[in-house]
Amino acid sequence: MALIQADRVKETSSTTGTGNFSLSGASTGFRTFKDGVGIGNTCYYVITEGPTYEIGLGTLNATATLARTTVLISSSANAAVNWGSGSKDVFTTYPGVKAVILDDNNELNLASALTVAGAMSGATTLSVKGNASVGGTLNVTDESNLEDVSASGTFDVSGNMSGGGTFNLGGSASIASTLSVTGNQYNSAELTVRGAISGASTLTIGSTISGAGTLNIKGSASIASTLSVTGAQYNSSTFTIRGAISGASTLNVGDAISGAGTLDVKGNVSVGGTLGVTGNQLNSANITSQGNLSAKGTLGVGGAATFDSGIVGKTTLNITGAISSNSTLTVNGAVSSNSTLTTTGAISDGDGSLRDVPQARSLANSANLAATDIGNFVLNTSANNTLGVANGTFGTGQIVSIVNKAGSCTIVSQVGTTGFILAGAASATSTAILADHGVCSLLFIGQNSAFITGNVS
């Protein structure tokens, strides 16, 4: 069904009441509604008889009768006229309340929705107080000032874009100057702005967002790919990026920040909640977070790093300045700082707390020491057990400690008589006896030899 604006369509009718109008045939010199409008389509109509009139939107049904779908204006208080007997004229029209015309300045001003199926191009200001819906390209070389924007294609503005409602695009958006929206911003493709980006509510981008000025969002920000802003970035709620985050100035987020790629900020980073990035984090100034920091890649900070909660890193933590945490610092890789490392909680690597020697396992029977014991201690709980050291299990610089809880136990090298060197002894041995309630440590100087210190003979 389509709205048809047909010329020279006029028929007569003797229909009474407020129902559908039966049409009696075309007036001389005119076409029928069936020929001009077509079965199943709609049109604007006029019915008149003397001083009585009705103007509305009608639908031509299958029997070529005109259904009075919507009455716009009538002599009956703008309601459907209850027609009496007599012949009426019925014809198509272009109602003034539906007319779109230029004003004295040759400008088009709309107070309601604008829907364009194809491209829309303007060399000056586009101002719409209602909705704007564009199925193709919207190209404005000057400013664009809209209440709501909805487009399934490209949105291209050479000047500023200002919206009082929702900014919703299915395609790309390119704006040469400022983008300011007081409602939500949704875009399923790329958003490129050479000036500032400002939004009072949610910013959701399906692809890349790039801005040359300030990014200021009072609500949540969700971006499926890269965020690149050369100015400051401010967000009072959650900030989620599935790609890289790049900023030449300050990144300030009031709630959590989450990114799947690189966080690269040349200014400060301030987060009110959790900072979570699965890629690298590079910052040339300070990082301050009131929540947790979680990184599966490298965390590199040129200034100080301060966190009210824990720090969790899967690989390298590299800070040029001080590291300060009011909770746990956990890093599975290297930790490097040119200044002070301060924490009020525990400091641990991937194996446990660096302030303690963790217990690897408890042995009630004889067994070989294993690679999982490196850096930890093994607790022997039964007398006369034999603990073996297999060839090639350990490497240079690795340490294993043994705590003997009951009776003596024997530590045996499985590589012959040169396996162990007891601290202070003149020659090597293949067997060492750990005393009852004794403690010893094995420091390996190669795959087949180790120094043993402690309560051993």
Secondary structure, DSSP 8 states (H G I E B T S, - for coil): --B---SSBEEEE---BSS-EE---B-TT-B-HHHHT-TT-EEEEEEEETTEEEEEEEEE-TTSEEEEEEEEEETTTTS---B-SS-EEEEE---GGG-----TTS---BSS-EEESS-EEESS-EEEEEEEEESS-EEESS-EEEEEEEESS-EEESS-EEESS-EEESS-EEESS-EEESS-EEESS-EEESS-EEESS-EEESS-EEESS-EEESS-EEESS-EEESS-EEESS-EEESS-EEESS-EEESS-EEESS-EEESS-EEESS-EEESS-EEESS-EEESS-EEESS-EEESS-EEESS-EEESS-EEESS-EEESS-EEESS-EEESS-EEESS-EE-SSSBTTS--EEEEESS-EE--GGGTTSEEEE-STT-EEEE-TTS--TT-EEEEEE-SS-EEEEETT-TTSEEETT-SS-BSEEEE-TT-EEEEEEEETTEEEEEESB-
